[in-house]
Amino acid sequence: MKLASLKNGRRDGRLVVVSKDLAWCADATHIAPTLQAALDNWDVIAPKLETLSDELHRETIPRERFHEHEALSPLPRAYQWADGSAYVNHVELVRKARGAEMPDSFWTDPLMYQGGSDAFLAPRDPIPLGNDAWGLDFEAEVAVITGDAPMGCTADEAAKAIRLVMICNDVSLRGLIPGELAKGFGFFQSKPPTAFSPVAVTPDELGAAWDGARLHLPLRSQYNGKLFGEPDAGVDMTFGFPELIAHLAKTRPVTAGTIVGSGTVSNKLDGGPGKPVSEGGKGYSCIAEIRMIETINDGKPKTPFMKPGDTVRIDMRDKSGKSIFGAIEQDVVRYAR
């Protein structure tokens, strides 16, 4: 089934079930007022939502048009947002871009940071930018929402805690990252709010594309109307979601409503760092990667980071070309109080 949280003037939105074609939705607040409420009692609530979804598709209940621009992120705020870097090719490239070596342990031990989760951007909300020098970048990723997972759980146990799958734009401020990391406490100001897809889906909706750990479909990013990248999210993902969740749970329990991200989707090409779409490659899921390639090839980057007026669109389609999660589409705007 597909679930969304519609804007209703409240922080957590209104829970609805959404049709497979993203055209229709049905109110679900008589079952659970919010998605978090559903996650808190998933074993009881999920079957009721599945029944409602079936009724929506049979057109036996009241329904309304589903408009993506009326959706919040499926969890407009979450107890925890932990983003991994499962595509080690991406880690290697962005570290090179700031002159940092990548330890060999990155191939065997996941890298993860804890992002702000108190106020996510809606998928069609603008991205506010206070200063162009901050180096605004988009990052196209896959993410999952978990149920409860105990401290010390194995990857196999963690896999059973995956409830929903989404895509996201993990916004980064590249100009602030080096200074923050140099202090030794990690990202904070350099990671403004993330935006998630209009719809979150249960893994069974993904069919054979979901193998229990990875989503094997291209993740498309368009930058200012042009295709920027379409790497396969199931390729070159060194750590699957169960491994990422188990890593998170090594020293703490994971609570229902936790969001875990894949990190920026990134594919190698013939053992190298990949090529832009314009050169026949799969392209990139963030600007930082293409800037690194430009630096390798030309001695300096030429693609600028985002500025007010720029637009990014992130989407994933099934084998028949239909959108699965709806699209994240965001304009950059100048922030002013």
C-alpha beads as a LAMMPS data file, in Angstrom:
LAMMPS data file: protein, C-alpha beads

337 atoms
336 bonds

1 atom types
1 bond types

-500.0 500.0 xlo xhi
-500.0 500.0 ylo yhi
-500.0 500.0 zlo zhi

Masses

1 110.0

Atoms # bond

1 1 1 0.000 0.000 0.000
2 1 1 0.930 3.633 -0.366
3 1 1 0.587 6.184 2.433
4 1 1 0.865 9.964 2.587
5 1 1 0.407 12.812 5.054
6 1 1 -1.617 15.709 3.679
7 1 1 -1.293 19.293 4.841
8 1 1 -4.032 20.216 7.309
9 1 1 -2.501 23.063 9.302
10 1 1 -1.025 20.715 11.904
11 1 1 2.560 19.594 12.296
12 1 1 1.967 15.909 11.541
13 1 1 -0.610 16.215 8.775
14 1 1 -3.553 13.965 7.929
15 1 1 -2.959 10.301 7.112
16 1 1 -4.357 8.997 3.818
17 1 1 -3.972 5.843 1.755
18 1 1 -3.042 6.541 -1.868
19 1 1 -3.895 4.616 -5.018
20 1 1 -1.173 2.802 -6.923
21 1 1 -1.361 5.344 -9.759
22 1 1 -1.088 8.267 -7.291
23 1 1 -4.338 9.725 -8.632
24 1 1 -6.646 9.138 -5.667
25 1 1 -6.532 8.929 -1.895
26 1 1 -8.851 8.085 0.984
27 1 1 -8.860 9.544 4.468
28 1 1 -7.424 7.141 7.058
29 1 1 -7.718 9.220 10.211
30 1 1 -10.509 7.013 11.580
31 1 1 -7.888 4.239 11.694
32 1 1 -4.849 6.315 12.697
33 1 1 -4.703 10.121 12.794
34 1 1 -1.071 10.285 11.668
35 1 1 1.550 8.023 10.161
36 1 1 3.474 7.979 13.435
37 1 1 0.352 6.748 15.236
38 1 1 0.105 3.935 12.700
39 1 1 3.767 3.005 13.171
40 1 1 3.369 2.935 16.942
41 1 1 0.802 0.132 16.639
42 1 1 1.718 -1.258 13.214
43 1 1 0.720 -4.889 13.701
44 1 1 -2.848 -3.812 14.503
45 1 1 -3.136 -0.741 12.264
46 1 1 -1.420 -1.940 9.075
47 1 1 -4.030 -4.627 8.227
48 1 1 -6.792 -2.048 8.618
49 1 1 -4.964 0.345 6.308
50 1 1 -4.474 -2.471 3.792
51 1 1 -8.227 -3.095 3.844
52 1 1 -8.860 0.610 3.290
53 1 1 -6.396 0.582 0.385
54 1 1 -8.233 -2.357 -1.188
55 1 1 -11.530 -0.523 -0.803
56 1 1 -10.023 2.582 -2.413
57 1 1 -8.967 0.564 -5.450
58 1 1 -12.399 -1.045 -5.683
59 1 1 -13.946 2.445 -5.448
60 1 1 -16.288 1.353 -2.648
61 1 1 -15.420 4.209 -0.242
62 1 1 -15.335 8.002 -0.509
63 1 1 -12.191 9.182 -2.242
64 1 1 -10.533 12.424 -3.217
65 1 1 -7.981 13.479 -5.783
66 1 1 -4.406 13.094 -4.588
67 1 1 -2.280 16.151 -5.326
68 1 1 1.421 15.809 -4.597
69 1 1 1.805 19.503 -3.827
70 1 1 -0.634 19.073 -0.924
71 1 1 1.522 16.400 0.713
72 1 1 3.950 16.835 3.553
73 1 1 6.865 14.447 3.875
74 1 1 5.218 11.150 4.926
75 1 1 6.650 11.670 8.409
76 1 1 6.691 15.477 8.663
77 1 1 8.856 15.075 11.754
78 1 1 10.467 11.933 13.106
79 1 1 11.968 10.658 16.324
80 1 1 15.209 10.001 14.490
81 1 1 16.752 10.582 11.048
82 1 1 19.959 8.610 10.562
83 1 1 21.549 8.842 7.135
84 1 1 24.118 6.332 5.999
85 1 1 26.672 6.501 3.212
86 1 1 26.120 3.074 1.721
87 1 1 27.462 3.993 -1.726
88 1 1 31.155 4.081 -0.962
89 1 1 31.921 5.438 -4.434
90 1 1 30.151 8.657 -3.403
91 1 1 32.060 8.825 -0.102
92 1 1 35.357 8.381 -1.909
93 1 1 34.616 11.142 -4.417
94 1 1 33.371 13.791 -1.992
95 1 1 36.263 13.129 0.406
96 1 1 38.709 13.579 -2.458
97 1 1 36.947 16.838 -3.281
98 1 1 37.874 18.235 0.113
99 1 1 41.335 16.639 0.226
100 1 1 40.507 13.882 2.725
101 1 1 41.629 10.272 2.367
102 1 1 39.099 7.465 2.773
103 1 1 40.042 4.820 5.360
104 1 1 39.814 1.179 4.235
105 1 1 37.342 0.531 7.078
106 1 1 34.674 2.417 5.099
107 1 1 34.258 -0.739 2.974
108 1 1 33.401 -2.888 6.006
109 1 1 31.932 -0.510 8.610
110 1 1 29.039 1.806 7.610
111 1 1 29.362 5.572 7.887
112 1 1 26.326 7.343 9.341
113 1 1 25.313 10.743 10.641
114 1 1 22.287 11.890 12.633
115 1 1 20.366 14.628 10.868
116 1 1 17.751 17.066 12.062
117 1 1 14.343 15.406 12.177
118 1 1 12.135 17.970 13.912
119 1 1 10.940 19.740 10.758
120 1 1 11.352 18.079 7.349
121 1 1 10.589 19.993 4.184
122 1 1 7.520 18.970 2.210
123 1 1 8.375 17.443 -1.195
124 1 1 7.257 20.544 -3.092
125 1 1 8.477 23.125 -0.564
126 1 1 11.223 25.527 -1.648
127 1 1 14.717 25.193 -0.223
128 1 1 15.646 28.408 1.613
129 1 1 19.249 29.552 1.169
130 1 1 20.756 32.265 3.315
131 1 1 24.101 32.643 1.549
132 1 1 25.330 31.385 -1.833
133 1 1 28.765 30.781 -0.301
134 1 1 27.262 27.948 1.758
135 1 1 27.379 25.773 -1.368
136 1 1 23.858 24.338 -1.609
137 1 1 23.719 20.827 -3.055
138 1 1 20.937 18.290 -3.515
139 1 1 21.460 14.601 -2.740
140 1 1 19.075 12.001 -4.164
141 1 1 18.667 9.000 -1.879
142 1 1 16.459 6.083 -0.877
143 1 1 15.205 5.857 2.718
144 1 1 13.225 3.462 4.903
145 1 1 10.993 3.978 7.929
146 1 1 11.425 1.395 10.651
147 1 1 9.393 -0.178 13.376
148 1 1 11.000 -1.001 16.724
149 1 1 14.354 -2.803 16.586
150 1 1 16.189 -3.863 19.749
151 1 1 19.668 -2.746 20.686
152 1 1 22.215 -5.210 19.340
153 1 1 19.921 -6.645 16.673
154 1 1 21.403 -8.539 13.746
155 1 1 20.935 -7.480 10.127
156 1 1 18.405 -10.312 9.679
157 1 1 16.435 -9.034 12.663
158 1 1 16.723 -5.454 11.417
159 1 1 15.285 -6.444 8.044
160 1 1 12.025 -7.412 9.777
161 1 1 11.736 -3.867 11.168
162 1 1 11.513 -2.178 7.742
163 1 1 7.985 -0.811 7.374
164 1 1 8.020 1.692 4.515
165 1 1 10.271 2.877 1.688
166 1 1 10.672 6.450 0.349
167 1 1 13.078 8.592 -1.650
168 1 1 14.537 11.852 -0.383
169 1 1 16.581 14.964 -1.053
170 1 1 19.194 15.125 1.696
171 1 1 20.089 18.802 1.264
172 1 1 23.733 19.662 2.004
173 1 1 25.687 22.885 2.368
174 1 1 29.072 21.869 0.982
175 1 1 30.749 25.135 1.880
176 1 1 30.105 24.569 5.581
177 1 1 31.032 20.884 5.782
178 1 1 34.861 21.082 5.942
179 1 1 34.876 23.568 8.815
180 1 1 32.330 21.600 10.807
181 1 1 34.063 18.264 10.319
182 1 1 37.366 19.812 11.320
183 1 1 35.874 20.528 14.756
184 1 1 35.374 16.794 15.271
185 1 1 31.641 16.738 16.069
186 1 1 30.296 16.151 12.563
187 1 1 27.513 17.739 10.515
188 1 1 25.117 20.249 12.000
189 1 1 24.695 23.623 10.268
190 1 1 25.829 21.995 7.021
191 1 1 22.747 19.755 6.975
192 1 1 19.509 21.787 6.687
193 1 1 16.095 20.050 6.546
194 1 1 15.639 17.038 4.281
195 1 1 12.631 16.571 1.979
196 1 1 11.020 13.169 1.440
197 1 1 8.775 11.899 -1.352
198 1 1 5.026 12.624 -1.287
199 1 1 4.314 8.932 -0.717
200 1 1 5.832 6.132 1.363
201 1 1 5.186 2.570 0.217
202 1 1 5.249 -0.831 1.869
203 1 1 8.033 -3.040 0.474
204 1 1 5.553 -5.430 -1.182
205 1 1 4.482 -2.578 -3.504
206 1 1 7.951 -2.682 -5.068
207 1 1 7.738 -6.269 -6.259
208 1 1 10.939 -7.843 -7.533
209 1 1 12.713 -4.471 -7.444
210 1 1 12.979 -4.814 -3.647
211 1 1 15.174 -7.681 -2.465
212 1 1 14.702 -7.054 1.243
213 1 1 17.788 -4.883 1.510
214 1 1 18.128 -2.803 -1.664
215 1 1 15.851 -1.143 -4.216
216 1 1 16.927 -2.102 -7.738
217 1 1 15.621 0.777 -9.843
218 1 1 17.161 3.977 -11.264
219 1 1 16.780 7.111 -9.152
220 1 1 16.305 10.057 -11.497
221 1 1 17.492 13.579 -10.725
222 1 1 16.677 16.504 -12.983
223 1 1 18.489 19.775 -12.441
224 1 1 16.942 22.878 -13.986
225 1 1 14.862 20.693 -16.294
226 1 1 17.706 18.510 -17.597
227 1 1 18.464 14.923 -16.629
228 1 1 21.398 15.052 -14.223
229 1 1 21.558 11.455 -13.053
230 1 1 19.799 8.101 -13.114
231 1 1 22.062 5.654 -11.265
232 1 1 20.600 2.322 -10.197
233 1 1 19.927 2.390 -6.457
234 1 1 20.534 -1.351 -6.182
235 1 1 24.006 -1.264 -7.737
236 1 1 27.175 -0.380 -5.799
237 1 1 25.249 -0.139 -2.507
238 1 1 27.924 -1.583 -0.243
239 1 1 25.646 -1.837 2.798
240 1 1 21.975 -2.799 2.553
241 1 1 19.311 -1.261 4.751
242 1 1 19.307 -4.137 7.277
243 1 1 23.047 -3.599 7.794
244 1 1 22.532 0.143 8.218
245 1 1 19.763 -0.394 10.780
246 1 1 21.878 -2.947 12.664
247 1 1 24.758 -0.465 12.686
248 1 1 22.463 2.185 14.163
249 1 1 21.196 -0.284 16.766
250 1 1 24.631 -1.441 17.952
251 1 1 24.514 0.725 21.089
252 1 1 20.891 1.912 21.254
253 1 1 17.378 0.649 20.528
254 1 1 15.675 1.883 17.372
255 1 1 12.182 3.299 17.860
256 1 1 9.242 2.955 15.491
257 1 1 9.250 6.005 13.225
258 1 1 13.017 6.121 12.783
259 1 1 14.102 7.024 9.248
260 1 1 17.288 5.510 7.830
261 1 1 18.782 6.851 4.609
262 1 1 20.944 5.101 2.044
263 1 1 23.245 7.993 1.363
264 1 1 23.648 9.540 -2.081
265 1 1 23.010 6.955 -4.803
266 1 1 26.163 6.566 -6.872
267 1 1 27.332 4.116 -9.536
268 1 1 30.812 3.349 -10.736
269 1 1 31.561 2.832 -14.438
270 1 1 34.142 0.264 -15.540
271 1 1 35.780 0.543 -12.127
272 1 1 35.953 4.335 -12.369
273 1 1 33.876 7.129 -10.855
274 1 1 31.179 7.231 -13.533
275 1 1 30.355 9.694 -16.302
276 1 1 27.876 12.549 -16.801
277 1 1 24.630 11.791 -18.629
278 1 1 25.821 14.035 -21.468
279 1 1 28.726 11.622 -22.036
280 1 1 26.597 8.485 -22.003
281 1 1 26.984 7.697 -18.311
282 1 1 24.459 7.256 -15.520
283 1 1 25.240 10.717 -14.211
284 1 1 25.194 11.744 -10.577
285 1 1 22.810 12.233 -7.670
286 1 1 24.514 15.372 -6.367
287 1 1 26.540 18.276 -7.696
288 1 1 29.589 17.472 -5.547
289 1 1 30.317 14.314 -7.537
290 1 1 30.364 15.977 -10.948
291 1 1 32.529 18.776 -9.509
292 1 1 35.018 16.142 -8.386
293 1 1 35.084 14.579 -11.867
294 1 1 35.628 18.024 -13.383
295 1 1 38.502 18.598 -10.974
296 1 1 40.090 15.267 -11.941
297 1 1 39.696 15.953 -15.678
298 1 1 40.205 19.724 -15.874
299 1 1 42.013 20.698 -12.688
300 1 1 39.054 22.634 -11.269
301 1 1 35.261 22.330 -10.967
302 1 1 33.007 24.257 -13.333
303 1 1 29.493 23.236 -12.270
304 1 1 28.317 25.719 -9.619
305 1 1 26.307 24.769 -6.569
306 1 1 22.624 25.685 -6.428
307 1 1 21.467 29.265 -6.103
308 1 1 18.078 30.994 -5.910
309 1 1 16.063 30.223 -9.032
310 1 1 17.497 26.728 -9.525
311 1 1 15.221 23.682 -9.396
312 1 1 15.783 20.002 -8.603
313 1 1 13.345 17.167 -9.293
314 1 1 13.884 13.651 -7.911
315 1 1 11.716 10.690 -8.880
316 1 1 11.771 6.916 -9.266
317 1 1 9.711 4.997 -11.788
318 1 1 8.789 1.344 -12.058
319 1 1 9.578 -0.854 -15.064
320 1 1 6.478 0.461 -16.865
321 1 1 7.578 4.071 -16.408
322 1 1 5.077 5.005 -13.689
323 1 1 6.112 7.058 -10.677
324 1 1 6.255 5.001 -7.490
325 1 1 6.661 7.613 -4.758
326 1 1 5.632 10.810 -6.489
327 1 1 8.211 13.480 -7.180
328 1 1 10.273 15.741 -4.988
329 1 1 10.442 19.053 -6.838
330 1 1 12.024 22.032 -5.127
331 1 1 13.027 25.555 -6.098
332 1 1 15.823 27.333 -4.282
333 1 1 14.740 30.659 -2.786
334 1 1 16.585 33.376 -0.925
335 1 1 15.937 33.114 2.787
336 1 1 15.001 36.304 4.572
337 1 1 13.312 36.682 7.955

Bonds

1 1 1 2
2 1 2 3
3 1 3 4
4 1 4 5
5 1 5 6
6 1 6 7
7 1 7 8
8 1 8 9
9 1 9 10
10 1 10 11
11 1 11 12
12 1 12 13
13 1 13 14
14 1 14 15
15 1 15 16
16 1 16 17
17 1 17 18
18 1 18 19
19 1 19 20
20 1 20 21
21 1 21 22
22 1 22 23
23 1 23 24
24 1 24 25
25 1 25 26
26 1 26 27
27 1 27 28
28 1 28 29
29 1 29 30
30 1 30 31
31 1 31 32
32 1 32 33
33 1 33 34
34 1 34 35
35 1 35 36
36 1 36 37
37 1 37 38
38 1 38 39
39 1 39 40
40 1 40 41
41 1 41 42
42 1 42 43
43 1 43 44
44 1 44 45
45 1 45 46
46 1 46 47
47 1 47 48
48 1 48 49
49 1 49 50
50 1 50 51
51 1 51 52
52 1 52 53
53 1 53 54
54 1 54 55
55 1 55 56
56 1 56 57
57 1 57 58
58 1 58 59
59 1 59 60
60 1 60 61
61 1 61 62
62 1 62 63
63 1 63 64
64 1 64 65
65 1 65 66
66 1 66 67
67 1 67 68
68 1 68 69
69 1 69 70
70 1 70 71
71 1 71 72
72 1 72 73
73 1 73 74
74 1 74 75
75 1 75 76
76 1 76 77
77 1 77 78
78 1 78 79
79 1 79 80
80 1 80 81
81 1 81 82
82 1 82 83
83 1 83 84
84 1 84 85
85 1 85 86
86 1 86 87
87 1 87 88
88 1 88 89
89 1 89 90
90 1 90 91
91 1 91 92
92 1 92 93
93 1 93 94
94 1 94 95
95 1 95 96
96 1 96 97
97 1 97 98
98 1 98 99
99 1 99 100
100 1 100 101
101 1 101 102
102 1 102 103
103 1 103 104
104 1 104 105
105 1 105 106
106 1 106 107
107 1 107 108
108 1 108 109
109 1 109 110
110 1 110 111
111 1 111 112
112 1 112 113
113 1 113 114
114 1 114 115
115 1 115 116
116 1 116 117
117 1 117 118
118 1 118 119
119 1 119 120
120 1 120 121
121 1 121 122
122 1 122 123
123 1 123 124
124 1 124 125
125 1 125 126
126 1 126 127
127 1 127 128
128 1 128 129
129 1 129 130
130 1 130 131
131 1 131 132
132 1 132 133
133 1 133 134
134 1 134 135
135 1 135 136
136 1 136 137
137 1 137 138
138 1 138 139
139 1 139 140
140 1 140 141
141 1 141 142
142 1 142 143
143 1 143 144
144 1 144 145
145 1 145 146
146 1 146 147
147 1 147 148
148 1 148 149
149 1 149 150
150 1 150 151
151 1 151 152
152 1 152 153
153 1 153 154
154 1 154 155
155 1 155 156
156 1 156 157
157 1 157 158
158 1 158 159
159 1 159 160
160 1 160 161
161 1 161 162
162 1 162 163
163 1 163 164
164 1 164 165
165 1 165 166
166 1 166 167
167 1 167 168
168 1 168 169
169 1 169 170
170 1 170 171
171 1 171 172
172 1 172 173
173 1 173 174
174 1 174 175
175 1 175 176
176 1 176 177
177 1 177 178
178 1 178 179
179 1 179 180
180 1 180 181
181 1 181 182
182 1 182 183
183 1 183 184
184 1 184 185
185 1 185 186
186 1 186 187
187 1 187 188
188 1 188 189
189 1 189 190
190 1 190 191
191 1 191 192
192 1 192 193
193 1 193 194
194 1 194 195
195 1 195 196
196 1 196 197
197 1 197 198
198 1 198 199
199 1 199 200
200 1 200 201
201 1 201 202
202 1 202 203
203 1 203 204
204 1 204 205
205 1 205 206
206 1 206 207
207 1 207 208
208 1 208 209
209 1 209 210
210 1 210 211
211 1 211 212
212 1 212 213
213 1 213 214
214 1 214 215
215 1 215 216
216 1 216 217
217 1 217 218
218 1 218 219
219 1 219 220
220 1 220 221
221 1 221 222
222 1 222 223
223 1 223 224
224 1 224 225
225 1 225 226
226 1 226 227
227 1 227 228
228 1 228 229
229 1 229 230
230 1 230 231
231 1 231 232
232 1 232 233
233 1 233 234
234 1 234 235
235 1 235 236
236 1 236 237
237 1 237 238
238 1 238 239
239 1 239 240
240 1 240 241
241 1 241 242
242 1 242 243
243 1 243 244
244 1 244 245
245 1 245 246
246 1 246 247
247 1 247 248
248 1 248 249
249 1 249 250
250 1 250 251
251 1 251 252
252 1 252 253
253 1 253 254
254 1 254 255
255 1 255 256
256 1 256 257
257 1 257 258
258 1 258 259
259 1 259 260
260 1 260 261
261 1 261 262
262 1 262 263
263 1 263 264
264 1 264 265
265 1 265 266
266 1 266 267
267 1 267 268
268 1 268 269
269 1 269 270
270 1 270 271
271 1 271 272
272 1 272 273
273 1 273 274
274 1 274 275
275 1 275 276
276 1 276 277
277 1 277 278
278 1 278 279
279 1 279 280
280 1 280 281
281 1 281 282
282 1 282 283
283 1 283 284
284 1 284 285
285 1 285 286
286 1 286 287
287 1 287 288
288 1 288 289
289 1 289 290
290 1 290 291
291 1 291 292
292 1 292 293
293 1 293 294
294 1 294 295
295 1 295 296
296 1 296 297
297 1 297 298
298 1 298 299
299 1 299 300
300 1 300 301
301 1 301 302
302 1 302 303
303 1 303 304
304 1 304 305
305 1 305 306
306 1 306 307
307 1 307 308
308 1 308 309
309 1 309 310
310 1 310 311
311 1 311 312
312 1 312 313
313 1 313 314
314 1 314 315
315 1 315 316
316 1 316 317
317 1 317 318
318 1 318 319
319 1 319 320
320 1 320 321
321 1 321 322
322 1 322 323
323 1 323 324
324 1 324 325
325 1 325 326
326 1 326 327
327 1 327 328
328 1 328 329
329 1 329 330
330 1 330 331
331 1 331 332
332 1 332 333
333 1 333 334
334 1 334 335
335 1 335 336
336 1 336 337
